[in-house]
């Protein structure tokens, strides 16, 4: 069982690992902030969170990269640097192993959506909504678009 003081310090350490620093914080620095020796920090962190600090940091970076690739206007190289990697090859390889596809393929897949006529290209609506005939109210242009929401009255 973990005491509440130790639990709080380990949670703060986890947040430190989640943040992107330049240069990245070492395990020794994070362990020092948690007031635990590096060896015990790794053991306690893994026991509490189910993965080592390194595994957690890599997963957090990949999750952040997925978010940036899906929503941001960034190139894969820019995302690589933003999430704390120094090598595009290392980033792409780890991303592909963890996600199952290369970063550029992931971006293409998650950005597949149907553009609503009359809207700017950056305002995309998922294709499944158009197939269901249920566009969000802000997206529908009823005079120009044949799709109608189920709640619209004639």
ROVO-665975 format. One record per residue: residue in one letter; x, y, z of N, C-alpha, C, CB in turn. Coordinates in steps of 0.02 Angstrom, whole numbers, padded with zeros to 5 digits. Glycine has a CB too. Example, Ala and Ser with C-alpha at 12.3 -4.5 7.8 and 13.67 -1.06 7.14 Angstrom:
2
R   r     n_px     n_py     n_pz    ca_px    ca_py    ca_pz     c_px     c_py     c_pz    cb_px    cb_py    cb_pz
R   A    00660   -00284    00390    00615   -00225    00390    00660   -00165    00390    00565   -00224    00452
R   S    00642   -00112    00354    00684   -00053    00357    00645    00002    00394    00704   -00030    00286
//
This chain:
154
R   r     n_px     n_py     n_pz    ca_px    ca_py    ca_pz     c_px     c_py     c_pz    cb_px    cb_py    cb_pz
R   X    00043   -00059    00000    00000    00000    00000    00045    00062    00000   -00048    00000    00061
R   X    00025    00112   -00037    00064    00173   -00043    00033    00226    00002    00066    00198   -00117
R   X    00076    00259    00041    00052    00313    00084    00030    00371    00041    00107    00335    00135
R   X   -00015    00413    00066   -00042    00468    00026    00012    00518    00006   -00098    00504    00064
R   X    00061    00530    00049    00116    00576    00032    00156    00549   -00026    00161    00587    00094
R   X    00173    00485   -00024    00211    00454   -00079    00169    00452   -00142    00233    00383   -00059
R   X    00105    00437   -00135    00061    00436   -00193    00059    00505   -00227   -00010    00415   -00171
R   X    00053    00557   -00188    00052    00625   -00215    00116    00642   -00252    00040    00676   -00160
R   X    00173    00623   -00222    00238    00637   -00254    00245    00598   -00319    00295    00619   -00206
R   X    00221    00536   -00320    00225    00496   -00381    00178    00524   -00435    00208    00423   -00367
R   X    00121    00550   -00416    00076    00581   -00465    00107    00645   -00493    00008    00596   -00432
R   X    00139    00684   -00451    00174    00744   -00476    00231    00725   -00523    00201    00786   -00417
R   X    00266    00671   -00506    00321    00647   -00548    00293    00624   -00616    00359    00589   -00514
R   X    00236    00592   -00615    00205    00570   -00678    00188    00630   -00722    00141    00529   -00664
R   X    00164    00684   -00692    00149    00744   -00730    00213    00775   -00758    00112    00796   -00687
R   X    00267    00772   -00720    00332    00797   -00745    00354    00757   -00806    00386    00793   -00689
R   X    00343    00691   -00805    00361    00648   -00861    00318    00662   -00922    00356    00575   -00841
R   X    00256    00682   -00911    00210    00696   -00965    00229    00759   -01003    00138    00701   -00939
R   X    00257    00808   -00968    00275    00872   -00998    00335    00864   -01045    00289    00924   -00944
R   X    00337    00907   -01096    00393    00907   -01142    00443    00959   -01119    00369    00920   -01215
R   X    00503    00938   -01102    00556    00983   -01081    00613    00980   -01132    00582    00964   -01010
R   X    00649    01034   -01135    00707    01036   -01180    00768    01058   -01139    00696    01083   -01241
R   X    00813    01015   -01123    00817    00943   -01136    00769    00905   -01090    00889    00917   -01127
R   X    00751    00843   -01109    00705    00804   -01067    00734    00792   -00998    00690    00737   -01100
R   X    00689    00791   -00948    00711    00776   -00880    00735    00704   -00876    00653    00788   -00829
R   X    00787    00694   -00838    00812    00626   -00828    00772    00592   -00773    00889    00626   -00810
R   X    00775    00527   -00771    00742    00490   -00718    00769    00511   -00649    00750    00413   -00728
R   X    00834    00524   -00646    00864    00546   -00584    00834    00612   -00560    00940    00554   -00592
R   X    00822    00659   -00607    00792    00723   -00589    00720    00715   -00565    00794    00771   -00648
R   X    00682    00673   -00599    00613    00662   -00579    00610    00625   -00513    00575    00622   -00634
R   X    00653    00576   -00504    00656    00539   -00440    00675    00586   -00383    00706    00481   -00444
R   X    00722    00631   -00396    00742    00679   -00345    00683    00723   -00325    00801    00722   -00370
R   X    00644    00745   -00375    00585    00786   -00361    00533    00747   -00320    00554    00811   -00426
R   X    00530    00682   -00330    00483    00639   -00293    00512    00618   -00225    00466    00577   -00334
R   X    00574    00637   -00214    00611    00622   -00151    00616    00546   -00139    00576    00655   -00092
R   X    00633    00511   -00194    00643    00438   -00192    00706    00424   -00232    00581    00399   -00219
R   X    00743    00373   -00213    00802    00355   -00253    00779    00332   -00322    00843    00299   -00218
R   X    00820    00341   -00373    00800    00321   -00441    00776    00249   -00446    00857    00332   -00489
R   X    00812    00203   -00413    00794    00132   -00415    00724    00122   -00385    00846    00090   -00377
R   X    00712    00149   -00326    00647    00141   -00294    00592    00179   -00331    00650    00165   -00221
R   X    00610    00236   -00361    00562    00273   -00400    00535    00231   -00458    00593    00338   -00426
R   X    00580    00199   -00495    00559    00158   -00551    00514    00101   -00528    00620    00131   -00589
R   X    00535    00068   -00475    00496    00011   -00447    00427    00034   -00423    00534   -00022   -00390
R   X    00424    00088   -00384    00361    00111   -00356    00315    00138   -00411    00373    00165   -00303
R   X    00345    00174   -00459    00306    00201   -00514    00273    00144   -00554    00351    00244   -00561
R   X    00313    00093   -00571    00287    00036   -00609    00234   -00001   -00570    00345   -00011   -00627
R   X    00244   -00009   -00505    00195   -00045   -00464    00129   -00006   -00460    00223   -00056   -00394
R   X    00134    00060   -00457    00074    00101   -00449    00037    00113   -00515    00092    00167   -00419
R   X    00075    00127   -00569    00044    00146   -00632    00045    00091   -00686    00078    00206   -00659
R   X    00078    00036   -00673    00077   -00021   -00719    00125   -00016   -00777    00009   -00028   -00746
R   X    00168    00033   -00777    00220    00039   -00828    00278    00079   -00799    00193    00074   -00893
R   X    00337    00070   -00828    00395    00107   -00803    00390    00180   -00822    00461    00076   -00831
R   X    00428    00223   -00790    00427    00294   -00809    00444    00304   -00883    00476    00333   -00765
R   X    00492    00266   -00908    00510    00272   -00979    00451    00253   -01024    00571    00229   -00995
R   X    00419    00198   -01009    00361    00176   -01049    00306    00228   -01046    00336    00108   -01024
R   X    00294    00256   -00986    00243    00307   -00979    00259    00368   -01021    00235    00327   -00905
R   X    00321    00391   -01018    00342    00450   -01056    00333    00439   -01131    00416    00468   -01040
R   X    00354    00380   -01154    00347    00365   -01226    00273    00364   -01247    00380    00297   -01243
R   X    00231    00333   -01205    00160    00329   -01221    00128    00399   -01221    00123    00284   -01170
R   X    00147    00441   -01172    00120    00509   -01169    00142    00549   -01231    00144    00544   -01105
R   X    00203    00541   -01252    00227    00576   -01312    00189    00554   -01374    00303    00564   -01321
R   X    00178    00489   -01380    00142    00463   -01439    00069    00487   -01438    00145    00386   -01440
R   X    00038    00488   -01380   -00031    00513   -01375   -00035    00587   -01394   -00058    00503   -01304
R   X    00014    00626   -01372    00016    00697   -01389    00028    00705   -01465    00072    00733   -01350
R   X    00071    00664   -01492    00084    00665   -01565    00021    00648   -01604    00141    00616   -01583
R   X   -00016    00598   -01582   -00078    00580   -01615   -00127    00638   -01616   -00110    00519   -01581
R   X   -00131    00673   -01561   -00175    00732   -01556   -00153    00786   -01605   -00175    00759   -01484
R   X   -00088    00801   -01606   -00063    00853   -01651   -00072    00834   -01725    00011    00866   -01637
R   X   -00060    00771   -01741   -00068    00748   -01810   -00142    00751   -01832   -00041    00677   -01818
R   X   -00187    00737   -01786   -00258    00736   -01804   -00287    00806   -01811   -00296    00698   -01752
R   X   -00265    00851   -01768   -00298    00916   -01766   -00256    00975   -01791   -00319    00930   -01698
R   X   -00191    00969   -01786   -00149    01026   -01802   -00127    01029   -01874   -00090    01025   -01758
R   X   -00102    01087   -01893   -00077    01097   -01961   -00003    01080   -01967   -00089    01169   -01984
R   X    00022    01040   -01921    00094    01027   -01917    00116    00970   -01962    00114    01012   -01846
R   X    00178    00975   -01986    00207    00919   -02024    00229    00865   -01974    00267    00943   -02067
R   X    00243    00806   -01999    00266    00752   -01956    00331    00772   -01921    00276    00687   -01997
R   X    00375    00806   -01956    00438    00829   -01926    00425    00878   -01870    00483    00861   -01979
R   X    00380    00925   -01880    00364    00973   -01827    00334    00938   -01766    00315    01026   -01853
R   X    00291    00890   -01778    00262    00851   -01722    00317    00813   -01685    00208    00803   -01748
R   X    00361    00783   -01722    00417    00746   -01694    00456    00789   -01644    00464    00720   -01749
R   X    00473    00849   -01665    00512    00895   -01623    00469    00920   -01564    00538    00954   -01664
R   X    00406    00935   -01578    00361    00962   -01526    00351    00913   -01468    00293    00978   -01557
R   X    00349    00849   -01482    00338    00800   -01429    00403    00776   -01397    00300    00741   -01456
R   X    00460    00804   -01418    00522    00791   -01382    00569    00741   -01413    00506    00768   -01317
R   X    00558    00721   -01475    00604    00675   -01509    00655    00716   -01548    00567    00625   -01555
R   X    00715    00691   -01553    00767    00725   -01591    00780    00691   -01658    00831    00728   -01552
R   X    00753    00631   -01667    00763    00593   -01728    00696    00576   -01759    00804    00529   -01715
R   X    00686    00598   -01821    00624    00582   -01856    00617    00507   -01866    00621    00618   -01923
R   X    00672    00473   -01880    00670    00401   -01889    00649    00364   -01825    00738    00375   -01911
R   X    00677    00384   -01768    00658    00353   -01704    00585    00366   -01689    00702    00380   -01647
R   X    00563    00428   -01700    00493    00446   -01687    00446    00405   -01731    00481    00521   -01698
R   X    00461    00403   -01796    00417    00367   -01843    00415    00292   -01828    00441    00378   -01915
R   X    00473    00264   -01811    00475    00193   -01795    00436    00176   -01732    00547    00171   -01786
R   X    00445    00216   -01679    00408    00204   -01617    00333    00215   -01628    00433    00251   -01561
R   X    00316    00268   -01665    00246    00282   -01679    00214    00223   -01716    00239    00346   -01721
R   X    00248    00198   -01767    00222    00142   -01806    00214    00079   -01763    00267    00127   -01865
R   X    00263    00066   -01718    00258    00007   -01675    00200    00014   -01625    00324   -00003   -01636
R   X    00190    00073   -01598    00138    00083   -01547    00068    00091   -01577    00155    00143   -01506
R   X    00063    00125   -01634   -00002    00141   -01662   -00022    00092   -01717   -00002    00212   -01690
R   X    00028    00063   -01750    00014    00015   -01803    00021    00042   -01873   -00055   -00012   -01794
R   X    00029    00107   -01880    00040    00139   -01945    00088    00197   -01936   -00028    00163   -01976
R   X    00119    00217   -01992    00165    00274   -01991    00127    00338   -01975    00202    00280   -02059
R   X    00161    00389   -01948    00127    00452   -01931    00089    00483   -01990    00177    00502   -01905
R   X    00117    00483   -02049    00084    00513   -02107    00020    00474   -02125    00131    00516   -02167
R   X    00022    00408   -02119   -00037    00367   -02133   -00090    00380   -02080   -00018    00291   -02136
R   X   -00069    00385   -02017   -00116    00400   -01963   -00152    00466   -01976   -00079    00402   -01895
R   X   -00113    00517   -01994   -00143    00583   -02008   -00195    00578   -02063   -00087    00633   -02029
R   X   -00179    00543   -02118   -00226    00536   -02173   -00290    00501   -02151   -00194    00498   -02231
R   X   -00283    00449   -02111   -00341    00410   -02090   -00386    00450   -02043   -00318    00346   -02055
R   X   -00357    00484   -01995   -00400    00520   -01947   -00429    00583   -01975   -00361    00536   -01884
R   X   -00399    00609   -02028   -00426    00669   -02058   -00476    00655   -02114   -00370    00712   -02085
R   X   -00490    00590   -02127   -00538    00573   -02178   -00607    00594   -02153   -00537    00497   -02194
R   X   -00634    00642   -02187   -00700    00668   -02169   -00731    00698   -02231   -00696    00721   -02110
R   X   -00794    00713   -02226   -00829    00743   -02282   -00833    00818   -02271   -00899    00712   -02290
R   X   -00817    00856   -02321   -00822    00928   -02316   -00893    00949   -02330   -00773    00963   -02364
R   X   -00919    00993   -02289   -00987    01018   -02298   -00984    01073   -02350   -01018    01043   -02231
R   X   -01024    01069   -02403   -01023    01121   -02454   -01038    01189   -02424   -01073    01105   -02510
R   X   -01004    01240   -02449   -01015    01307   -02426   -00974    01325   -02365   -01086    01317   -02410
R   X   -00935    01280   -02341   -00892    01293   -02282   -00820    01294   -02303   -00904    01240   -02227
R   X   -00779    01324   -02261   -00707    01326   -02275   -00678    01256   -02270   -00671    01374   -02227
R   X   -00623    01242   -02304   -00593    01175   -02302   -00573    01151   -02233   -00534    01173   -02347
R   X   -00559    01196   -02186   -00537    01173   -02120   -00596    01154   -02075   -00495    01227   -02087
R   X   -00657    01163   -02098   -00716    01144   -02059   -00742    01078   -02087   -00771    01198   -02061
R   X   -00717    01023   -02060   -00735    00957   -02085   -00784    00924   -02038   -00672    00913   -02094
R   X   -00829    00885   -02066   -00878    00848   -02028   -00866    00774   -02043   -00951    00870   -02047
R   X   -00865    00732   -01991   -00854    00660   -02003   -00905    00633   -02053   -00858    00621   -01938
R   X   -00881    00592   -02098   -00924    00564   -02150   -00982    00524   -02123   -00884    00521   -02195
R   X   -00974    00492   -02065   -01028    00451   -02037   -01090    00494   -02021   -01004    00415   -01974
R   X   -01079    00557   -02003   -01136    00601   -01988   -01175    00618   -02051   -01113    00665   -01955
R   X   -01139    00627   -02106   -01174    00642   -02169   -01213    00582   -02193   -01124    00665   -02222
R   X   -01187    00522   -02182   -01222    00461   -02202   -01286    00451   -02161   -01177    00400   -02195
R   X   -01284    00472   -02098   -01341    00466   -02054   -01392    00522   -02066   -01319    00466   -01981
R   X   -01371    00573   -02103   -01415    00629   -02115   -01421    00675   -02055   -01483    00605   -02134
R   X   -01372    00673   -02011   -01375    00713   -01950   -01313    00758   -01944   -01381    00668   -01888
R   X   -01313    00810   -01980   -01258    00858   -01974   -01270    00902   -01913   -01252    00902   -02038
R   X   -01217    00925   -01881   -01226    00972   -01826   -01261    01035   -01852   -01158    00990   -01794
R   X   -01300    01068   -01810   -01339    01126   -01831   -01295    01180   -01862   -01376    01154   -01771
R   X   -01235    01190   -01836   -01191    01243   -01862   -01163    01225   -01931   -01134    01255   -01814
R   X   -01167    01162   -01951   -01136    01141   -02014   -01185    01141   -02072   -01106    01073   -02006
R   X   -01248    01133   -02058   -01296    01124   -02113   -01313    01191   -02146   -01359    01091   -02086
R   X   -01312    01190   -02212   -01335    01247   -02252   -01392    01219   -02292   -01277    01278   -02297
R   X   -01453    01224   -02266   -01509    01187   -02294   -01529    01211   -02363   -01567    01193   -02248
R   X   -01521    01274   -02379   -01540    01298   -02445   -01495    01269   -02498   -01539    01374   -02447
R   X   -01432    01257   -02482   -01383    01236   -02532   -01365    01162   -02527   -01321    01277   -02525
R   X   -01385    01130   -02474   -01363    01061   -02462   -01423    01015   -02457   -01320    01057   -02397
R   X   -01424    00960   -02494   -01481    00916   -02494   -01492    00876   -02430   -01475    00869   -02550
R   X   -01440    00868   -02389   -01448    00830   -02327   -01487    00872   -02276   -01380    00810   -02297
R   X   -01532    00841   -02241   -01571    00877   -02190   -01566    00837   -02126   -01647    00887   -02212
R   X   -01566    00873   -02069   -01564    00838   -02005   -01633    00810   -01992   -01542    00886   -01948
R   X   -01638    00761   -01949   -01702    00730   -01934   -01747    00776   -01894   -01691    00666   -01895
R   X   -01718    00827   -01861   -01758    00871   -01820   -01783    00932   -01859   -01719    00894   -01760
R   X   -01761    00941   -01920   -01781    00999   -01960   -01852    00989   -01985   -01732    01010   -02019
R   X   -01892    01041   -01983   -01959    01037   -02010   -01962    01076   -02075   -02012    01064   -01960
R   X   -02007    01057   -02117   -02016    01090   -02183   -02054    01154   -02174   -02052    01044   -02233
//
